[in-house]
């Protein structure tokens, strides 16, 4: 019990140490030592987001990222690092807004509006910003003020210039009606005696964080935004007396913090007019007949694209549209990053099931394929690989497929398709229905097919999505599985591939240059082995008449890579890589087929089978999923 008591006591002492309570004069002394304490809301948020560190990605040193982003400078913020994946450019735009607003640019008088499809992460970004405020250091505020306003508002305007010079700050804003009344009546105008205290931000207690949910159009009441007049006090005070005001609206409680509008355009436009003065004039109406009240806060809003298009199509909404900084939050289109999203969510859950290799990858591939726009240049799966930073070379050419050309074909990519939530529900279902507390790609694909058939989408989309699962993704998984099983047999898979590659390159170069090959062990000069070259080329359907051109392309591309300072290995030219892997796979296909299909094996076959199982278990499979995968391989791969 003493341990608990000590922990509680220590925490309470820490809070008491951090808590400040004094007069306006005391606050001025504190402010003199640290002028940044009076920073405005946008600057505070910018400091919170960037304060944890910024990683500037040098794409020149990372070929994969260079293929994805080109020459763009990519900044990754540690603040978002563990929670948001695949939307770096969106987050950069958002931080750019806070930076400009912190400098008191036009953005400081604009609404930050996030638009995107369901499940893209809009609400999660908002939650992250609100939690950042909760975890930030306390701010100094006028004690008892319903707006928790900056104590510098107590300084009369004719003295502000002198105080600004003495403190090296800028003073912005005016006292709210409640504090103005108290200053005059309780402190006789002696603002230096007015009490000041430090206060925290809190989402639950509505301290510095105001949230406005969608309101019933038939029952919209602006008191949700700006507070109301307490009618119970009208018998005691006149209706223009500040003591009758209940300043508990979202803009009141969100002062010096933020105000979030959830599904903002579900509200009637008249309800949003408070935004106009809150942004451009930095003031909101007071309830009843009082004067305008100064507001310093970040206004955040979000909704889906359909509501945005409907709202902006009405020209009468121009005043509000002119005060909005719109940032699109699309779905993730990068496979590696999409996988991280599901791993993060699963890690936070209480599921303890074993997940076989490539299970999350297969689900992620399906999600991204539904989000990609069709292209005349490449098929959907190839496009997915290019967007993931893989180097794809056009067959029969040294030309790489340009990611920028693919992106220019469409403007709205990532704004439609299957949501993250849909995939997670499918994964949850697969885990919940698993009898052996293990899920694998085969089971997840079956679950996704069921989910797509049951979901309420158009017939065309349903047909397209099922085709992805039952054709493109299934074929791609077969390729992955074939490599997995093959690698389990051949531990020196890469070394053998490199040997085949180097041999092919030597013979192809000699063939193109009409030269001879020097045999390394004997030093004997031999003619290029065309039979060997054809055995590789036939794997990807290169005809005999096209063979010369293919060999010329390969050697030309390799010289290009070497001149560019790149690394030459069997993976650097996609068509040749594919041919070598197929050649290597075919060399063990018979052995693999015999071992995976045969129920009664001899001693040698049993040893090979056991060795293969052990190798697969080292690569992340458990006994159950290994058994399922090998049975599936026996029935679906290498059919006669």
N, C-alpha and C positions, 0 to 999 in steps of 0.2 A: 504493500500500500504506500510505503514511503516513496517508492520510485514514481508513482503516479502523482503524489502530492508535490514532489520536487519538480517534476516536469511542469505541472500547472503553475506552481509558484514562479518558476523561472520565466515562463511565457508571460505571466502577468507583470513581472518586473520589467521585462523587455518592452512591453506595451506602454507601461507608465513612463519609462525613460524616453520613449519616442514621442509621447504625447506632449503637446505644447499648449499652455494656457497662460495668457497674459493680456496686456493692453496693446493698443495700437502702437504706442511708443516702443514697447518691447519688440513688436513685430518689425518695426522699421530698423531696429538694431540688427535683428537676425537677417533681414533682407539686405542690409548693407554688406554683410559678410558673404552672402550668397544671392546675388540678384536674380539667378535663374529660377528661384522659388515662385516667382510671380508669372511664369510663362503661361501663354494662352493654351487652350485645349488642343489645337492642331499641333503645336510644337511639342506639347507633352506626349502626344501619341507618336509623333515621329521619333522622339528620343527613346520611347519604350520599344518601338519596333527595331530601330537600328542599333540600340544600345547593346544588344546581345552579340553583335558582330555581323559583318558582311563578308561573304566570300565572292570575290570576283573571279569568274571562270575564264581562264585563258584557253580559248578554243583552238589556238594554234598548237598547243601542246597536247590536245586531246582530239585525235582524228574523228572519233565517233561523234562527239559534241559538235565538232566543226561541220560534219555532214548534216547534223540536225539544224544548227543555228547559223551556219555560214560565218560571216565576219561580225555578227552582232555581239555586243558585250553583254554577258549574262551575269546577273548578280543573284546570289542565293543568300537569303536572310536567315540567320540562325533562329530567329524568332518563329519562323514558319517551318523550319527544317524537318522536324519529326512528325508533322501533321499533314502537310500539303505536298502533293507530288504531281509533277507533270504540268503545272500551271505557273511556271516561273515568270513568264512574260506578263501574265495577269497580275501577279503579286508585285512585279516591278512597276507596273503602271499605277497600282494602288499606293505604293510607297512614294512614287513620284508626286502623286497628288498631295500626300501629307507633307512632303518636303516643300513644295511650292506654297502650300497653305501655311506652313511654319514660318516661311519668309514673308507672310502677310500679302502674298500674291492674290490674284483674283480667286484662286481655288479656296481661299479661306472664307469666301462668301458664296460657296457652292455646295450643293448636296452631292455626296459620293453615292452613286447608284450602281449596284451590281445587278446585271441581267444575265440569265442563262437558263439552261434546262434544269429539270428537277434532279436533285441528287448530285449536282456538279460541285457543291461545296460553298455556296453563297452564305447560308446560315452558319456554317462552321467557321468561316472567316470572321463573321460578325461576332460569334461567340469568343473566338480567340482574342479579338480586340477588347471585348468587354472584360474578359478575364485578365488581360494585361493591365487594365485600369485597377482592378481589384488587388493585383499583386504589386502595384506601384507604391512609391512612398506617399505618405499623407500630404495633403495640401493645407494651406492656411486659409481660414475663412472667418468671416464675421460671425461671432457666436450668436446662435439663435436665428440666423437668417434662413428663411425657407429656400432661398436660392443658393445657399452656401457660397456667397459671392466673395470676390477678391477684396480684402480689407483696404486696399489703396483707393477704392471707390469713395471712402470716407473723406479723402483729401479734397478740399474745395477747388474748383477749376482755376481760380486766379493764382493758386499756389502750386499747381501741378508742375509747371515748367521748372520751377526751382527745385522741387523734390526730384524730378526726373534727372536733373544735372547732378544732384547730390548722390543719387543712388545708381546712376548710369542705367536707367531703365526707361520704358515708355509706359504711361498710364492710360488705359483705355476702359471706358465704361462708366456707368452711373449707378448710384444706389437704387435699390428696389424701393417701392413705396413703404413697405413695412419698416425697413431699416432707417429710411429718411424720417419717418414719424418718430421712431424710438430715439434717434439722435437728437431730435429737437425737444421732445417731451421728457425723456428720461435722463439725457446727458447734457441738456441745455446747450447743445451745439458743440460741446467739448469732445471732438472726435478722437483726441489723443487718449482719452480715458475709455473709449469704447472697447469691450472685451473681444479678443481674438483667440481662436483655438485651432488646433490641427484636426483635420477630419479625414476619414478613409473613404474610398469608393466601395460601394456594395451593390450587387445586382439585386439580391433578395430584399434588401432594405430600401431600395430605390434611392440610393445616395450617389449622385453623379451619373447614373445610368437610367435613362428613360426609354421605355419600350412601348410602341404604339401598334397593337395588333389590328387586323382588319375589323372595321366596325360595320354593323348592320346599317345599310343605307337609310332605312326608315327610322333609325334611332341614333343618328350621329349627333354627338354633343361635344362642342369644342372644349368643354371643361376637361376632357381627357388630355387635351394639349396644353391649355393655359390655366387650369385651375377654375375656381368658381367663387361666387359670393356666398358666404355662410349666412343663410337666411335666418338662422336662429339668433344671430347677433344684430339683426336689423332693428329690433326693438330697443337695443341699447345704444347703437351708433348710427349716424347718417349713412346713406348708401355709398357716399364717396369717401368714407373714412377707411384708411388702410387696414384697420383692425377687423373689418368684415371680410377681408380677402383670405381665401384658402389657396395659397400658391402651391398646389400639389399636382399640377399637370405635368405631362412628359417633358415639356420644354423647361419647366421650373426645376424639376428634380434632375434633369440632364444638363443643367448649366455647369460649365467647367469640365464636363465629361462628354457624353455622347447621347444622342437620341436615335433610336433605331425604329424605322418604319417597316414592319413585316408585311410582305405582299402589298406594297404601298398603293398600287393603282386599283386595288379592289375597293378603295374608298371613293366616295364622290369627290369630284374635283374641288367643290366649294370647301370641303373639309381640309384640303391641302393648302389653302391660301395663306395660312399662317407661315408656311415655308418661305413665302416671298419676302416678308419683312425679316424673318429670322435669318435669312441668308444675306441679302443685299444690305439691309440696314442694321443687322445684328441686334434686333429688338423684336419682342413679341407683345401682342396686346395684353393688357391686364384685364381680369374679369370685371364686368360692370362698366363703370364710367371712368376708371383710372387711366393714368398716362401709360405710354409704352414702357416696357421693361427691358433693360439691356440683357442680351443673351450671348454667352460665349460658349459654344459647344460644337461638336462635330455632328452633322446630320447624316446618318447612314440610312440607305433604303435599298430594298431588293425586291425583285418579282421575276416572273417568267417572261419569256419573249413575246408571247401572244398579248399579254396585258400591256407591255411596253408599246407594241405596234399599234394597238387600239388607241392608247393614250396620245401618242405623238401624231396620229392621223387627224386629230381634231385641232384645227388651227387656233381655237380659242384657248388652248393650253400653252401657248407660246411663252407666256411670262414664267411659268414653272419650268418648261423645257430649257429656257435660257439659263436657268440656275442649276442645271444638273451636269455633273461630270459622269458620263456613262462608261462603265468598264464591263466588258463581256467576260463571263466566267464559263468557258466551254468545258466539255468533258476532256479528260486526259486522252491523248492520242499516241502516247509513247508506251509501248508494251512494258518495258522495264519498270517504268514509274507506276503503271496501272497495277502491276503485281505488288508493288510496295503498299499500295492503298489497302488491298485485301489482307495482306500480311499484318498490317498495322491494326486493322479492325479485329481480325481473329485473335491477335495477341492480347487485345484488351478484353476479349470475351472469356467466358469460363470453359469454353470447349477445350477438351484435351485430346481429341482424336488425332491419330497419326495421319499426316497428309503426304501422299506419295508424290515423288518428283513429277513436275510438269502439270500437276492438277490445277494449281492457281494460274499457271501460264495458259492452259487451255481455256479456262473461264475468261481470263483477261483478253485473250485473242478474240473470243466471241464478242465481248463488250466493244472492243475497238473496231472490229469489222462492221458492226452495226452503225458506227458513228462516222465512218469514212464515206466520202462522196465517191461515186463511180468515176473512173478515169479511162480515157481512150488510150492512154499510154501504157498502163500496166494493169494487171488484175489486182483484186482487193488485197489478197494475201501478200503479194509483192510490195504493194503500197504500204501495208502495215510494217513490213520489214525495213523499208526505206525510212519511214517515219521513226523507227526505232534506232536509226543511226547505222544500220547495216549497209555495207557497200554493195550495191547491185549494179552489175555491168550487163548491158544489153547483149544477148546471145549473138555471136558472130560479129562482135564489134568491140572496140576498146573504149567506147563511150559509156560513161556512167549515167545512170538515170538521175536527172536533176530534181532534187526535192523542191526547189523554189518553183519550178515549172508546174509541178503537181499541185502545190499550194495555190498558185495563181489561177488554176482551173476553177476553183470554187472559193466563195467568200464566207460561207457559213459552216464550214466543216467543224465538227465537234459540238454543234448546237442542237443536234438531234441524235437519236439512237437509244440504246439500252442504258439505263442508269446504273450507277454503282450499287444502289439499294437492291435492284433486281438481281444482280449477280450475287450479292451477299445473302439474299433470301434463299437463292438456289443452293449456295454452299451450306447454309444453315440446315436446309432440308436434307441435303445429302448426308451431312454429319448425323443429324437426328435419326435418320432412317437406317444408318449403318449398323449392321449386326455385330461387326467386329471392331468397332471404334476406329475405323480407318476408311479414308476416302481416296479414290484414285481418279485419273482422267476419264476412264471409261464410264464410271458411275456418275460423275459430274456432267458429262455430255448427255447422258440419258435423262438426268434431272432437268437440265436446261431445255431439252426437247419438250419434256412434259410441261415445264413452266411457260415456254413460248406458246404451246398449243392452248393453254388455259388463259393466257393474258389477253386483255381487251385491246387489240390493235387491228389495223386494217388487214385484209386478206393478203394484199400484195406484200406488205411488210412481213407478215407472218410467214409467207412462202419464202421470202428472201432470207429471213433469219434461220429458218429450218434448213435451207440449202447450205448456209454457212456451216451449220453444225454437222449435217449429215454428209457433206461433200468436202468443202475446202478444209475445214478444221480437222475432220476425220483423216483426210489424206495427209495433212501436215503432221498429225500425231503419229500416223503410221511410219512416216519418215523418221521422226524423232525416236519412236520405239525401236525401229530397225537398227538405228545407230546405238541405242542403249544396249540392246541385246548383243550386237556385234562387238561393242567395246567391252562388254562383260567377258566375251571370249578372247578378245585380243587386247592384252594389256598394253602392248606397244602400238596401239592404233595410230597415234600421231606420228610416231617414228616411221612406221610403214608408209603412211600417207606422204610424209616428207621425202622418203626414198623414191616412191613412185613419181612424185612431183619433180624431183631433181633429175631423175632418169628421163622423164618426158621432156623436160626443158632442154637437156643436153641433146637428145635425139632430134627434137623439133628445130632447135637452133642450127644443128648440123645440116638437117634437111633443107631448111630455108636458104642457108648460105652455100649449099652444095659442097659441104665439107665432110670430113670423116670424123668418127668418134675414136678417141684414144682410150683403149681398155686400160683401166686403172691398175689392175694387178699384173698384167703382162706387158703393157705398153704397146700392144698391137693396135694398128689403126683399122677400124671397121666401118662399114657403110651404116648409115642410120637405120635402125630397126623399124621399118614401116609396119611390120606386123604388130609390134609392141605399141606403136603410136595409135594404130587403128583400134587395138583392144581397149584403149582409154577413150578414144573419141566416140566409139560406137555406143558407149554408155549413155550419152546424151543426144544420140540421133544425128551425129555429124556424118553426112554421106561422104562417099569416097571422092566425089567431085568437089565437095566443099572443104575437104581436109586441108589442102594447101592453104587456102585463105584463113582457116582457123589457126593453123600453126603460125602463119605470119602475124595474125592478130595477137596471139599469145606472146610471141617473142617481142613484138613491138611494145606491147603493154608492159612487159617485165622491164624493158630498158627504160620506159617512161617512169616506172616506179623507182628504179634505182637512181635515175637522174634527179628525181624529186626528193631523194633522201629517205624514201619509204623502205619498209621491211619486206623482203621478198620471201614468201613462204607459200605453202600450198593453198592457203585461204585467200590470197590477195586477188585472185581472178575467179569470180564466182562460177562461170561455166566449167572451168577446169577443176575447181574444187568439187563441184557436183559430180563430175565424171570420175575423179579419183575416189571419192567416197563410195560411189556406186560400184566401181571396180573392186574396191577393197571389200565391200559388203558381199558382192557375188562370190568372192573367193571363200567365204565361210558360210555362205547361205545353206549349202547342203548339210554341213555339219550342224548348224543351228536348227535347221528344220527337223533333222533326225532326232536331235536331243529333246527339242521342245514338244514334238508330236508323239514320240515313242513312249508308251506306258511301261513296257518291259525293256530295260536297258542292260547292256553287258557292263562288266566292271569298269572298263575304260570310259564308256559313255556316262556311267554314273559319276565317275570322278570328275569328268568335264562338266557335267550338269551341276554338281555340288560346287565346283569352283566358280561357275558362272553365277550361281545363286549368292555365294559369299561376296563376289565382286559387286553384284547389284545391291546387296545389303549395305556394303560400304558406301554406295552412292545414294543412300537415303531410303531404300525400300525396307519394309518390314516383311516378316514371313508371309503374312496374309496377302498383302498387295503384290508381293513378288510372285506368289502362286497365281493370283488373278491375272496379272500382266502377262506371265509366260503362257498361260492357257489361251489368253486372247491372241497373243502373238502366234501361237501354233495354229489357231483357226482363221486368222485374218491376214497374216503376212506370208509372202513367198508361196502363194497358191500356184498349183500346177496349171 
